[in-house]
Amino acid sequence: CYGIGVGRLAASICEAHHDDYGPIWPIAIAPWQVHLCAVRSDDEEVKAYADNLYNTLTEKGVEVIYDDRKTVSAGVMFSDADLLGVPFRVVVSPRNMKGGIVEIASRDKSLKTSAPLDSAVEEIIKLVTDAQKYSKDEKIMLLQGSEMSSFMLAGKCN
């Protein structure tokens, strides 16, 4: 049976949106919006904050994958995050906790910032919301502004 199935669709998206480290899922179709990495989750303070951050984000409707593996290094954790291609990575670590921040980075490497621990939830939600809005605006601009889109919408393209 031929046609565009879920597997082919996913492969097409990965082919169009990737870099040397793996796929970069567009936020509109990403399996998760945020990849939460608890580096050194054997540290009680890191684990407690990361658990709370995960619970709060999911309660507010953010789709989060939570990596709290104790047996891997930060490098392996970040490499795995890149391989999954989730749009935003949030890092909670002992060093960040000491500095009173969490690190936030986009998968496409266009953003790397930090947010204070007490306002991290709001900052993450704002980034996800802005990315979703940009994704929708980009689709509208593509459909309204491009000559090729007009050509295709007029039924002149097979």
C-alpha positions, 0 to 999 in steps of 0.5 A: 500500500502506497501513500503518505503514512505517519512513518513517511511523514515523520521521515520527511520532516526529519529530512527537512529539519535536521542538523549534524546532531539529529532532527529538529522537530518544528514545535507544531508537531514535536512529540514534546515541547520541552526536554527537561534534563536533571543533571546529577539527579542524585543531588536532592536539591536538583531532583526536588526542583526538577520534579517540581518544575516538571509537575508545574509545566505539565499542569500548565499544559506544556508537553515535557520529557523528563530525563533524570537518569543518574547513570549518565554524564551531562554530555550523554544527556545533552547528546540524547536530547539532541537526538530526540530533537525536542524544540527546547532543552531546560537544564537543572544542575547543581551548578545552576542551582548554586547560581539560582538559575536554569539554562534554557536552549533551543534545539536549533541553537538560535537561543541560549539563555538562563532564567531565575529559578523563581520565574523559570516556569513563566519564562519557559511557557513564554518561549513555548507560546512565542514559538507556537505563535511564530510557527502559526504566523510563518504558515500564514505568511507562507500561504498568503505571501508566496507566489508558489503558494498562490500558484499551488492554491490556484490549482495550477500545480499537480 
